C-alpha cells in the first residue's frame, strides 16, 4: 500500500509537475532546430503524458522520435492508452495550470504573453545537501526532456495526428 500511496502523492503534487514541465521545456528548446520555445498548449499535453506511468514508460533515448513512441502503443494491445491522452489533457487542466504557476513563481519558467510560449530559466545554483531530488523524479525529468525534444521536431497538426489529440 505504501508504494501506491507514494505514487498518488507524486502525481497529485503540482510542484513535481512544475519540475517536469521545466525539464520538458528545456528539452524542447534544446531539440528545436532554431532553439524556439514551446507554446503553452504543449505543456498541457506533456503534463497528461508525464503524469501517467503507462504513457511515461515508453519514453526513452532508445526511441528515435515521436512517431516511434506512438507506434509503440499501436503495435500492442495498449492502443486505447494512446487514445486516452485527449481525455487526460482535459482532466489534468487545473493540475497543469497550477504546475505552470508554480514553475513561473519559482523562476523555472517565463511566460511570453505575446507569443504564448514558455521559456526555461537556467538555475544559477544546484540544490544543497539534503535537498536533492529523489532518483525517480530525476529519471522522470529526463523522460520529460526527451518528450520535449521529440515534440520540438514537429508542428501542431503533426503532433495531433501522431498522438490522436485535438488542440
MARBA-3410 file (N, C-alpha, C, O; in Angstrom, 1 decimal):
167
0.8,-1.2,0.0,0.0,0.0,0.0,0.9,1.3,0.0,0.5,2.3,-0.6 ~ 2.0,1.2,0.6,2.9,2.4,0.7,3.4,2.9,-0.6,3.4,4.1,-0.9 ~ 3.7,2.0,-1.6,4.2,2.3,-2.9,3.1,3.0,-3.7,3.3,4.0,-4.4 ~ 1.8,2.5,-3.6,0.7,3.1,-4.3,0.5,4.5,-3.7,0.2,5.5,-4.5 ~ 0.5,4.7,-2.4,0.3,6.0,-1.8,1.4,7.0,-2.2,1.1,8.1,-2.5
2.7,6.5,-2.3,3.8,7.4,-2.8,3.5,7.8,-4.3,3.7,9.0,-4.6 ~ 3.0,6.9,-5.1,2.7,7.3,-6.5,1.5,8.3,-6.5,1.6,9.3,-7.3 ~ 0.5,8.2,-5.7,-0.6,9.1,-5.7,-0.1,10.5,-5.3,-0.5,11.5,-5.9 ~ 0.8,10.5,-4.2,1.3,11.8,-3.8,2.1,12.4,-4.9,2.1,13.7,-5.1 ~ 2.9,11.6,-5.6,3.8,12.2,-6.6,3.0,12.8,-7.7,3.3,14.0,-8.1
2.0,12.1,-8.2,1.2,12.6,-9.4,0.2,13.8,-9.0,-0.2,14.5,-9.8 ~ -0.1,13.9,-7.7,-1.0,14.9,-7.3,-0.3,16.2,-6.8,-0.9,17.1,-6.2 ~ 1.0,16.3,-7.0,1.8,17.4,-6.5,2.2,18.3,-7.7,3.1,17.9,-8.4 ~ 1.6,19.4,-7.8,1.9,20.3,-8.9,3.4,20.8,-8.8,3.9,21.3,-9.8 ~ 4.0,20.7,-7.7,5.4,21.1,-7.6,6.3,20.2,-8.4,7.2,20.6,-9.1
6.0,18.9,-8.4,6.7,17.9,-9.2,6.4,18.2,-10.7,7.2,18.2,-11.5 ~ 5.1,18.5,-10.9,4.7,18.9,-12.3,5.4,20.1,-12.8,5.8,20.1,-14.0 ~ 5.7,21.1,-11.9,6.5,22.3,-12.3,7.9,21.9,-12.8,8.4,22.3,-13.8 ~ 8.5,21.0,-12.0,9.8,20.5,-12.4,9.8,19.8,-13.7,10.7,20.0,-14.6 ~ 8.8,18.9,-13.9,8.7,18.1,-15.1,8.5,19.0,-16.3,9.0,18.8,-17.4
7.6,20.0,-16.2,7.4,20.9,-17.3,8.6,21.8,-17.6,8.8,22.1,-18.7 ~ 9.3,22.1,-16.6,10.6,22.9,-16.8,11.6,22.0,-17.6,12.2,22.5,-18.6 ~ 11.7,20.8,-17.2,12.6,19.9,-18.0,12.1,19.6,-19.4,12.9,19.6,-20.3 ~ 10.8,19.5,-19.5,10.1,19.4,-20.9,10.5,20.6,-21.7,10.9,20.4,-22.9 ~ 10.4,21.8,-21.2,10.6,23.0,-21.9,12.1,23.1,-22.3,12.4,23.5,-23.4
13.0,22.7,-21.4,14.4,22.6,-21.7,14.7,21.7,-22.9,15.4,22.1,-23.8 ~ 14.1,20.5,-22.8,14.3,19.6,-23.9,13.7,20.1,-25.2,14.4,19.9,-26.3 ~ 12.6,20.7,-25.2,12.0,21.3,-26.4,13.0,22.3,-27.0,13.3,22.3,-28.2 ~ 13.4,23.3,-26.2,14.3,24.4,-26.7,15.6,23.8,-27.2,16.1,24.2,-28.2 ~ 16.2,22.8,-26.5,17.4,22.2,-26.9,17.3,21.4,-28.2,18.2,21.3,-29.0
16.1,20.8,-28.4,15.9,20.0,-29.6,15.3,20.7,-30.8,15.4,20.2,-31.9 ~ 14.8,21.9,-30.6,14.2,22.7,-31.7,15.3,23.2,-32.6,16.4,23.6,-32.1 ~ 15.1,23.1,-33.9,16.2,23.5,-34.9,16.7,24.9,-34.7,17.8,25.2,-35.0 ~ 15.7,25.8,-34.2,16.1,27.2,-34.1,16.2,27.6,-32.6,16.3,28.8,-32.3 ~ 16.0,26.7,-31.7,16.1,26.9,-30.3,14.8,27.6,-29.7,14.8,28.2,-28.7
13.7,27.5,-30.5,12.5,28.1,-30.1,11.9,27.4,-28.9,12.2,26.3,-28.7 ~ 11.0,28.1,-28.2,10.3,27.6,-27.0,8.9,27.0,-27.4,8.4,27.4,-28.5 ~ 8.4,26.1,-26.6,7.0,25.6,-26.9,5.9,26.5,-26.5,6.1,27.3,-25.6 ~ 4.8,26.5,-27.3,3.6,27.2,-26.9,3.0,26.6,-25.6,3.3,25.4,-25.4 ~ 2.3,27.4,-24.9,1.7,26.9,-23.6,0.9,25.6,-23.8,0.9,24.8,-22.9
0.2,25.5,-24.9,-0.7,24.3,-25.1,0.1,23.0,-25.0,-0.5,22.0,-24.5 ~ 1.3,23.0,-25.5,2.1,21.7,-25.4,2.4,21.3,-24.0,2.6,20.1,-23.8 ~ 2.4,22.2,-23.1,2.6,21.8,-21.7,1.4,21.0,-21.1,1.6,20.2,-20.2 ~ 0.2,21.3,-21.6,-0.9,20.5,-21.2,-0.8,19.1,-21.7,-1.2,18.2,-21.0 ~ -0.4,19.0,-22.9,-0.1,17.6,-23.5,1.0,16.9,-22.7,0.8,15.7,-22.4
2.1,17.6,-22.5,3.2,17.0,-21.8,2.8,16.6,-20.4,3.1,15.5,-19.9 ~ 2.0,17.4,-19.7,1.5,17.0,-18.3,0.7,15.8,-18.4,0.8,14.9,-17.5 ~ -0.2,15.7,-19.4,-1.1,14.5,-19.5,-0.2,13.2,-19.6,-0.6,12.2,-19.1 ~ 0.8,13.3,-20.4,1.7,12.1,-20.7,2.6,11.8,-19.5,2.7,10.7,-19.1 ~ 3.2,12.9,-18.9,4.2,12.7,-17.9,3.6,12.3,-16.5,4.3,11.9,-15.6
2.3,12.4,-16.3,1.7,12.0,-15.1,1.0,10.7,-15.2,0.1,10.3,-14.3 ~ 1.3,9.9,-16.2,0.7,8.6,-16.3,1.8,7.6,-16.6,2.6,7.7,-17.5 ~ 1.9,6.6,-15.7,3.0,5.6,-15.8,3.0,4.8,-17.1,4.1,4.6,-17.7 ~ 1.8,4.5,-17.6,1.8,3.7,-18.9,2.2,4.6,-20.1,2.7,4.1,-21.0 ~ 1.9,5.9,-20.0,2.3,6.8,-21.1,3.8,7.2,-21.0,4.4,7.5,-22.0
4.2,7.2,-19.8,5.6,7.6,-19.5,6.6,6.5,-19.8,7.7,6.8,-20.2 ~ 6.2,5.3,-19.5,7.1,4.1,-19.6,7.9,4.0,-21.0,9.1,3.8,-21.0 ~ 7.2,4.2,-22.2,7.9,4.0,-23.4,8.8,5.1,-23.8,9.5,5.1,-24.8 ~ 8.8,6.2,-23.0,9.7,7.3,-23.4,11.2,7.0,-23.0,11.4,6.7,-21.8 ~ 12.0,6.9,-24.0,13.4,6.6,-23.7,14.3,7.1,-24.8,13.8,7.4,-25.9
15.6,7.2,-24.6,16.5,7.6,-25.7,16.7,6.5,-26.7,17.3,6.7,-27.8 ~ 16.1,5.3,-26.4,16.2,4.2,-27.4,15.2,4.4,-28.5,15.3,3.7,-29.6 ~ 14.2,5.2,-28.3,13.3,5.5,-29.4,13.7,6.7,-30.1,14.2,7.7,-29.5 ~ 13.7,6.7,-31.4,14.2,7.9,-32.2,13.4,9.1,-32.2,13.9,10.2,-32.3 ~ 12.0,8.9,-32.1,11.2,10.1,-32.3,9.7,9.9,-31.8,9.4,8.8,-31.3
8.9,10.9,-32.0,7.5,10.8,-31.5,6.7,9.8,-32.3,5.9,9.1,-31.7 ~ 7.0,9.6,-33.5,6.3,8.6,-34.3,6.5,7.2,-33.8,5.6,6.4,-33.7 ~ 7.8,6.9,-33.4,8.1,5.6,-32.8,7.4,5.4,-31.5,6.9,4.3,-31.2 ~ 7.3,6.5,-30.7,6.5,6.5,-29.4,5.1,6.1,-29.7,4.5,5.2,-29.0 ~ 4.4,6.8,-30.6,3.0,6.5,-30.9,2.8,5.1,-31.4,1.9,4.4,-31.1
3.8,4.6,-32.3,3.7,3.2,-32.8,3.8,2.2,-31.7,3.3,1.1,-31.8 ~ 4.5,2.5,-30.6,4.7,1.5,-29.6,3.4,1.2,-28.9,3.2,0.1,-28.4 ~ 2.4,2.0,-29.0,1.1,1.7,-28.4,0.2,1.0,-29.5,-0.6,0.2,-29.2 ~ 0.4,1.4,-30.7,-0.5,0.9,-31.8,-0.1,-0.6,-32.1,-0.9,-1.4,-32.6 ~ 1.2,-0.9,-31.9,1.7,-2.3,-32.2,1.4,-3.3,-31.0,1.8,-4.4,-31.1
0.8,-2.8,-30.0,0.5,-3.7,-28.8,-1.0,-3.6,-28.5,-1.8,-3.0,-29.2 ~ -1.4,-4.3,-27.5,-2.8,-4.3,-27.1,-3.1,-3.0,-26.3,-4.2,-2.9,-25.8 ~ -2.2,-2.1,-26.2,-2.4,-0.9,-25.4,-2.8,0.4,-26.3,-2.6,1.5,-25.8 ~ -3.4,0.2,-27.4,-3.7,1.3,-28.3,-4.7,2.2,-27.6,-4.8,3.4,-27.9 ~ -5.6,1.7,-26.7,-6.5,2.5,-26.0,-5.9,3.5,-25.1,-6.4,4.6,-24.8
-4.7,3.2,-24.6,-3.9,4.1,-23.7,-3.6,5.4,-24.5,-3.7,6.5,-24.0 ~ -3.1,5.2,-25.7,-2.8,6.4,-26.6,-4.0,7.2,-26.8,-3.9,8.5,-26.8 ~ -5.2,6.6,-27.0,-6.4,7.3,-27.2,-6.9,8.1,-26.0,-7.7,9.0,-26.1 ~ -6.4,7.7,-24.8,-6.8,8.4,-23.6,-6.1,9.7,-23.3,-6.5,10.4,-22.4 ~ -5.1,10.1,-24.1,-4.4,11.3,-23.9,-5.3,12.5,-24.0,-5.2,13.4,-23.1
-6.2,12.6,-24.9,-7.1,13.7,-25.1,-7.9,13.9,-23.8,-8.0,15.0,-23.3 ~ -8.4,12.8,-23.3,-9.2,12.9,-22.0,-8.3,13.4,-20.9,-8.7,14.2,-20.0 ~ -7.1,12.9,-20.8,-6.2,13.2,-19.7,-5.8,14.7,-19.8,-5.5,15.3,-18.8 ~ -5.6,15.2,-21.0,-5.3,16.7,-21.1,-6.4,17.5,-20.4,-6.1,18.4,-19.7 ~ -7.6,17.2,-20.7,-8.7,17.9,-20.1,-8.8,17.6,-18.6,-9.1,18.6,-17.8
-8.6,16.4,-18.2,-8.7,16.0,-16.8,-7.6,16.7,-15.9,-7.8,17.0,-14.8 ~ -6.4,16.9,-16.5,-5.3,17.4,-15.8,-5.1,19.0,-16.0,-4.1,19.5,-15.7 ~ -6.1,19.6,-16.5,-6.0,21.0,-16.9,-5.7,21.9,-15.6,-4.8,22.7,-15.7 ~ -6.4,21.7,-14.5,-6.2,22.5,-13.3,-4.8,22.2,-12.8,-4.1,23.1,-12.3 ~ -4.4,20.9,-12.8,-3.1,20.5,-12.3,-2.0,21.2,-13.1,-1.0,21.7,-12.5
-2.2,21.2,-14.4,-1.2,21.8,-15.3,-1.1,23.3,-15.1,0.0,23.8,-15.0 ~ -2.2,23.9,-14.9,-2.2,25.4,-14.7,-1.5,25.7,-13.3,-0.7,26.6,-13.2 ~ -1.7,24.8,-12.3,-1.1,25.0,-11.0,0.4,24.8,-11.2,1.3,25.5,-10.6 ~ 0.8,23.7,-11.9,2.2,23.4,-12.1,2.9,24.6,-12.9,4.1,24.9,-12.6 ~ 2.3,25.1,-13.9,2.9,26.3,-14.6,3.0,27.5,-13.7,4.0,28.1,-13.7
2.0,27.8,-12.9,2.1,28.9,-12.0,3.2,28.7,-11.0,4.0,29.7,-10.7 ~ 3.4,27.5,-10.5,4.5,27.2,-9.5,5.8,27.4,-10.2,6.8,28.0,-9.7 ~ 5.9,26.9,-11.5,7.2,27.0,-12.2,7.6,28.4,-12.5,8.7,28.8,-12.4 ~ 6.6,29.2,-12.8,6.8,30.7,-13.0,7.2,31.4,-11.7,8.2,32.1,-11.7 ~ 6.5,31.1,-10.7,6.8,31.7,-9.4,8.1,31.3,-8.8,8.8,32.1,-8.2
8.5,30.1,-9.1,9.8,29.6,-8.6,11.0,30.0,-9.5,12.1,29.7,-9.2 ~ 10.7,30.6,-10.6,11.7,31.1,-11.5,12.3,30.0,-12.5,13.4,30.1,-13.0 ~ 11.5,28.9,-12.7,11.9,27.9,-13.6,11.4,28.2,-15.0,12.1,27.9,-16.0 ~ 10.3,28.8,-15.2,9.8,29.2,-16.5,9.4,30.6,-16.6,9.1,31.3,-15.5 ~ 9.4,31.2,-17.8,8.9,32.5,-18.0,7.9,32.5,-19.2,8.2,31.9,-20.2
6.8,33.1,-19.0,5.7,33.0,-20.0,5.8,34.3,-20.8,5.7,35.4,-20.2 ~ 5.9,34.2,-22.1,5.8,35.3,-23.0,4.4,35.5,-23.4,3.8,34.7,-24.2 ~ 3.8,36.6,-22.9,2.3,36.8,-23.1,2.0,37.1,-24.6,0.8,36.8,-25.0 ~ 2.9,37.7,-25.3,2.6,38.0,-26.7,2.6,36.7,-27.6,1.7,36.6,-28.5 ~ 3.5,35.8,-27.4,3.6,34.6,-28.3,2.9,33.4,-27.6,2.6,32.5,-28.4
2.7,33.5,-26.3,2.1,32.3,-25.7,3.1,31.2,-25.4,2.7,30.0,-25.2 ~ 4.3,31.5,-25.5,5.4,30.5,-25.3,6.0,30.5,-23.9,6.0,31.6,-23.3 ~ 6.4,29.4,-23.4,7.0,29.3,-22.1,8.5,29.0,-22.3,8.9,28.1,-23.0 ~ 9.3,29.8,-21.7,10.8,29.7,-21.9,11.4,29.2,-20.6,11.0,29.6,-19.5 ~ 12.4,28.3,-20.6,13.0,27.8,-19.4,14.0,28.8,-18.9,14.7,29.4,-19.7
14.2,28.8,-17.6,15.2,29.6,-17.0,16.4,28.7,-16.6,16.1,27.5,-16.3 ~ 17.6,29.2,-16.6,18.7,28.4,-16.1,18.9,28.6,-14.6,18.8,29.7,-14.1 ~ 19.1,27.5,-13.9,19.3,27.6,-12.5,20.7,28.1,-12.2,21.7,27.6,-12.8 ~ 20.8,29.0,-11.3,22.2,29.5,-11.0,22.9,28.6,-10.1,24.1,28.4,-10.3 ~ 22.3,28.0,-9.1,22.9,27.1,-8.2,22.1,25.8,-8.1,20.9,25.8,-8.2
22.8,24.7,-7.9,22.1,23.4,-7.7,21.7,23.3,-6.2,22.2,24.0,-5.3 ~ 20.7,22.4,-6.0,20.2,22.2,-4.6,21.3,21.8,-3.7,22.3,21.1,-4.0 ~ 21.2,22.3,-2.4,22.2,22.0,-1.4,22.1,20.6,-0.9,21.2,19.8,-1.3 ~ 22.9,20.3,0.0,23.0,18.9,0.6,21.6,18.6,1.3,21.1,19.5,2.0 ~ 21.1,17.5,1.1,19.9,17.1,1.7,18.6,17.6,1.0,17.5,17.2,1.4
18.8,18.3,-0.1,17.7,18.9,-0.8,17.6,18.4,-2.3,16.9,18.9,-3.1 ~ 18.4,17.4,-2.6,18.5,16.8,-3.9,17.2,16.1,-4.2,16.5,15.6,-3.3 ~ 16.8,16.0,-5.4,15.6,15.3,-5.8,15.8,13.8,-5.7,16.9,13.3,-5.9 ~ 14.7,13.1,-5.5,14.7,11.7,-5.5,15.1,11.1,-6.9,14.8,11.8,-7.9 ~ 15.6,10.0,-6.9,16.1,9.3,-8.1,15.0,9.1,-9.1,15.2,9.3,-10.3
13.8,8.8,-8.6,12.6,8.6,-9.5,12.2,9.9,-10.2,11.9,9.9,-11.4 ~ 12.3,11.0,-9.5,11.9,12.2,-10.0,12.9,12.7,-11.1,12.6,13.2,-12.1 ~ 14.2,12.5,-10.8,15.3,12.9,-11.7,15.1,12.0,-13.0,15.2,12.6,-14.1 ~ 14.8,10.8,-12.9,14.6,9.9,-14.0,13.4,10.4,-14.9,13.4,10.4,-16.1 ~ 12.3,10.8,-14.2,11.1,11.3,-14.9,11.4,12.6,-15.6,10.9,12.9,-16.6
12.3,13.4,-14.9,12.7,14.7,-15.5,13.5,14.4,-16.9,13.3,15.2,-17.8 ~ 14.3,13.4,-16.9,15.0,13.0,-18.1,14.0,12.6,-19.2,14.2,13.0,-20.4 ~ 13.0,11.9,-18.8,11.9,11.5,-19.8,11.2,12.7,-20.3,10.8,12.8,-21.4 ~ 10.9,13.7,-19.4,10.3,14.9,-19.8,11.1,15.7,-20.8,10.6,16.2,-21.8 ~ 12.4,15.7,-20.6,13.3,16.3,-21.6,13.3,15.6,-22.9,13.3,16.3,-24.0
13.2,14.3,-22.9,13.2,13.5,-24.2,11.9,13.8,-24.9,11.9,14.0,-26.1 ~ 10.8,13.8,-24.2,9.5,14.2,-24.8,9.5,15.6,-25.4,9.0,15.8,-26.5 ~ 10.1,16.5,-24.7,10.3,17.9,-25.3,11.1,17.9,-26.6,10.7,18.5,-27.5 ~ 12.1,17.1,-26.6,12.9,17.0,-27.8,12.1,16.4,-29.0,12.2,16.9,-30.1 ~ 11.4,15.4,-28.7,10.5,14.8,-29.7,9.5,15.7,-30.3,9.3,15.9,-31.5
8.8,16.4,-29.4,7.8,17.4,-29.8,8.4,18.6,-30.6,7.7,19.1,-31.4 ~ 9.6,18.9,-30.3,10.2,20.1,-30.9,10.4,19.9,-32.4,10.6,20.9,-33.2 ~ 10.4,18.7,-32.8,10.7,18.4,-34.3,9.4,18.4,-35.1,9.5,18.3,-36.4 ~ 8.3,18.7,-34.5,7.0,18.6,-35.3,6.2,19.9,-35.1,6.3,20.6,-34.0 ~ 5.3,20.2,-36.0,4.3,21.2,-35.9,3.1,20.7,-35.2,3.0,19.4,-35.0
2.2,21.5,-34.8,1.0,21.1,-34.0,0.1,20.1,-34.8,-0.2,19.1,-34.1 ~ -0.2,20.3,-36.0,-1.0,19.3,-36.7,-0.4,17.9,-36.7,-1.1,16.9,-36.7 ~ 0.9,17.8,-36.9,1.6,16.5,-36.9,1.6,15.9,-35.5,1.3,14.7,-35.4 ~ 1.8,16.7,-34.5,1.7,16.1,-33.1,0.2,15.6,-32.8,0.1,14.6,-32.3 ~ -0.7,16.4,-33.3,-2.1,16.0,-33.1,-2.4,14.6,-33.8,-3.1,13.7,-33.3
-1.8,14.5,-35.0,-2.1,13.2,-35.7,-1.4,12.0,-35.1,-2.0,11.0,-35.0 ~ -0.2,12.2,-34.6,0.6,11.1,-34.0,-0.1,10.7,-32.7,-0.2,9.5,-32.4 ~ -0.5,11.6,-31.9,-1.0,11.3,-30.5,-2.5,11.3,-30.4,-3.0,11.1,-29.3 ~ -3.2,11.5,-31.5,-4.6,11.4,-31.6,-5.3,12.4,-30.6,-6.2,12.1,-29.9 ~ -4.8,13.7,-30.6,-5.4,14.7,-29.8,-5.8,15.9,-30.7,-5.4,16.0,-31.9
-6.6,16.8,-30.1,-7.0,18.0,-30.8,-6.8,19.1,-29.9,-7.3,19.1,-28.8 ~ -6.1,20.2,-30.3,-5.9,21.4,-29.5,-7.0,22.4,-29.9,-7.0,23.5,-29.3
END
